[in-house]
């Protein structure tokens, strides 16, 4: 249902960004890009995915869940691929895939991912605050006029009260459900199962507090976001209209693009393009050129995710077939055996 509902939203956002730009102009602009630099940006992006897998592995090890870096990397890329189909499903999908591979408790792997994502939220908030401080007149005004104010304008009057009513109703429903489960109204087995899941989630989320190697966790976190920044700057250098932009502007582009990726649509499709094009207009770059840059950046990242994820899934499928193949039987292939000597 989320795919059916959100796919038109994604298409609508992309149309909103594209409505003043022709496809022919967009394709002609993309042909002018330096794809050697785009390839280098993709290599940096691959390093960021490996660093994310290594960081998640630190949390898993702290929870007593031992998996190789390859296995964790495979699960991360599998989750990214699922995000292209169903928004926000990738976090659950990568946990389920790793739990299936290693027979880990799903609740503990989910808890570790919650901790990992919370650390990303903290880093992104700090980056946004830094962007506002460094470029208050431009970036601060952009956030307020193009993102915050339009969002608040849509939730005034009856819409605001409707949203608050739904929020309070959902909280009351969740509270009542938890109370009923604790009382055993739905049965003792469900209460015990929910208790195990809650304890597993708690243990997984608590790993970030009791990390034995916090230095590595912080190092991987910094490496992830530095790679994102460098990848953004390399794509700027690859596209003629953005080549002259300073590296500080690519930092602001990273922040704006992350806001676009946070919109719950498939892979940020449409929302990322619109956010990037709006900010580049502030930098004096026409909407068409900004959209071409966004298409180049988003398309390259999506291609990387799909190619790597498919390659890893094919490899795992072949390994699984080899593990399940029966042992070689000589009589089945009519192999003659030498006579036994007495």
N, C-alpha and C positions, 0 to 999 in steps of 0.2 A: 504493500500500500504506500509506503514512503517513496519507493521508486516511482510509482505511478503519479503521486502527488507532486514530488519535488523535481521530476524531470521537466515538466512544463515550466516550473519556476526558473530552472537553470536556463532553458531555452529562451524564456522571456527576458532574462537579464542579458543574455548574449545578444538578443535582437535589439534591446535597448542601447547596448553599446555600439551595435553595427548599423543602426538604422540610417545614419548619415554617411556611411562608408560603403563603397561598392566592393564586391568580392574581387573584381579584376584589379582594382587599385591595391587591395590588401595582398593579393598574391604577387603582384609586381614588386611591392615593397619587401616582401619576404625573400625574394630572389636576390636582393642586394646585400643580404646579411653575410657576414664572414663565418662560415660554418666550421672552420677550424677552431675559432674561439668558442663557438657553441659546443663543440665536442669537448674542449677543455673544461667548459662550465659543467658539462655532464659528468666528467671524471671527478670534479670536485663534489658534485652532488652525490655521486656514488660513495665517496669518502664520508660524507655526512650520514648516509644511511648505515654504513658500517659502524660509525661512531655511535649512532643511536642504538644499534644492536648491542655494542659493547657496553653501553651505559645501562641498558635494560638487564644485561647479564649480571652486572654488579648487584642489582636489586634482587635478582633471582638467587644468586649465590648467598646473599645475606639472609634469604628465607630458607636456605638449605636445599635449594633446587638447582642441581648441577646440570648444565647443558653446554654444549660446545658453542663457540662463536658462530660457526656455520649454521647450526640448528636455529639459533636465535635470529640470525640474519635472515634465514629463509622465512621464519614466522613473521618478521617485520615486513618483508617485501610482500608476503601473502596478504597481510593486512592492508597494505597500501593498495594492492590490486582490488581488494574488496571495497575499499572506499570509493573507487571509481564507479562501482555499481550501486552501492547503498551507503549514503553519507553516515559517517560515524560508526559504521558497522565494523570497520577495520580493526578497532581496538579489541573488540570481542573476538573477531575472527582470528587474529594472530595469537591470542591467548588460547583459544580452542585448538588451533593447529599445533601449538607447542605442547599443550597438555596431551593431545592425542599422540604426538611423536614420543614423548618422554614419560607418559603416564603420570603427569603432574596433577595436583588438585587444581581444578579450574578456578576456584575462588581465590586461591593464593596468587596465581598468575594475574588474575584480574586486579587484585589489590596492588600488586607491584606496578601495573600499568597506570592505575589511578595516581600513585605516587609520582611516577615519571611524568605524567601529563601535568600534574600540579606544579612540578618544578619548571616545566616549560611556560606555564601561565605566569609564574613569578618572573621569569626572565623576560618574557614578552612585555609585561607591565613595566618593568624597569627600562626596557628599550624604548617603549612608547613615551614614558616620562622624560627620558633623555632627549628624545626627538623633539618633544614639546619645548623643553628648556633651551635646547640649542637653536631651534628655529621656531620660536614662539609666534612671531608675526605671520609666518607663512603656514607652517605645519599646524600650529594650534588653531588658527582660523579655518584651515581646511577641515580639520576634524570636526569643529563645531558646525560649520556651515554646510558641509557636504555629507556628514555621517550622523552626528548627534542630533542636530536640529531637525532634519527630515524624519529621523526615527521617532523623536518625541512628538512631532507634529501628527504622526499617524496614530499616536496613542493618547489622544486627548478626549475629554468628554465621555461619551458613552463607551467608546473603545477602551478607555482607561479603566472604567468601572467594570466592564466585561472581563478584561484581562485580570484585574484584581480578584474578581469573583471566581474565575476559573482557578486562579492560583490558590486561593483559600480553600476552595472545594477539593482540589487535588491534595493539598496538605492534610485536610481533615480525613479524606478517604484513605490516604496512606497511613495516618495515625491509627485509624480504626482497624485497618487490616493488620498492622503490627500488633495491636492489642489483642485482636482475635487469635492470631497465631500463637502469641505467648500464652494465652489462656487455654490453648489446645482445642479451640472450638472446631477447627478443621481436621482434628486428629493428631495423635501423638507423633506419628511418623513425619508428618509435615513440619511439626514444631521442631523435632530433632534435626531434620534436614536443614531447615532455615537457620538453626543454631550453628550447625557445622559450617554452612556457607558464610554466615556473619563472622564467625571466628577466623575462618580462612581469609576473608577480605581484610579483617583487622590485622592479621599477621602480615599479609602482603603489603598493606599500606604502612605498617610500622617499620618496614625494612629501611626506609629512607632515614629514620631517626637513629637506627642502630647500625648504620653502615660501617663495616670495619675499614673500608678503603674509600673514605669520603673524598680524598684528593683526586682519585681516579674519576669518581663520579662528576666532580666539578670540572675536571679537565675535559672529559667527554662532552659535557654540556656546553662549555665554551667553544670546543671544536665544532660542534654541530652548528651553532649560530654563526660562527666565523665563516664556515663553509657556505652557509646560506647567503651571507653578505658578499663573499667573494664570487659566488655563482651569479648573483644579481649584477655585480659590477662587470663580470666578463660578458654577460649577455648585452649589457649597455655598450660595451666596446664593440661587440659584434654587429650592432645595428647602426647604420650611418646616422640616423636622426638623433641617437642618444650617445654617440661616441664622445662628444664634448662635455657630457655631464660629469661633474667631479665625483669622487668616490663617496663624499658625504651625501650626495643626492641619492646614490644607490642604497645607502643606509635607510633613508626615508622611504625609498621605493620598497625595500624589504618590509618595513613596518606596515605600509599601506597594503601591500600585497598579502601580508599575513592576515590583516583584517578581512580582506576578500576571501581568503581560504577558510576563514572561520564561519562563513555563511553555510548553513547545512544543506548544500547541494552537492551533486556528484563531482568530487575532485575540485571544488571551487569553480567549476565551469560557469562562465558568464559573470559571476560576482568578482572574480579576480580580474578579469579583463576590464570590467567597468571601473573598479577601484583604481587600477593602474592608469587607465586612460584619463580619469578625472584628475589624478595628481600630476601627470605629465602636462596637462593643460595649464596647471599652476606654474610649471616650469617653462612655459612658453612653447611647448611642443603641440602641434595640432592634434585634434582627436584621432584622425586617421592614422597618424604616425604612432601615437601612443597605443592605439589598439593593435597595430602591427607588432610593436614591441611586446605587448602583453601576450599576443598569440604565439610569437616566437618563444618567449620564455615558458609559458604554460605548456605549449605543445612539446617542447624539448623535454621538460620534466616528466610529462605524462608518458612520452615515448620511452624514457629511461625506466620508469616504473613497470610499464607493460613488458618490455623486452626482458628485463632482469627477472621479474616475477614468473613469466612464462618459462624462461630457461630453467629456473630453479624448480618449478613444478614438474617440468618434463624430466629433469634429472632425478627428482625424488620418485616420480612414477616408474622410471626405469629401474631404480634401485629397489623399489618395492616388488617389482616383477621378479627380479633376480633372487630376492630373499624368499619368495613364495614358490619358485620353480622346484619341481621334484628332482631328487638326485638322479644322475645319469644311470640308466639301466641297460646293461650290456645286451640282455636278451631282447629288449624292445627294439634295438637297432640291428639285430641279427649279427652281433659281433661274435666271431668264433673264439672260444676259449681253448687254450692249449690243453692237451690231455695231461692228467695228473700222473706223475711217475711214482710207482710204488717203491 
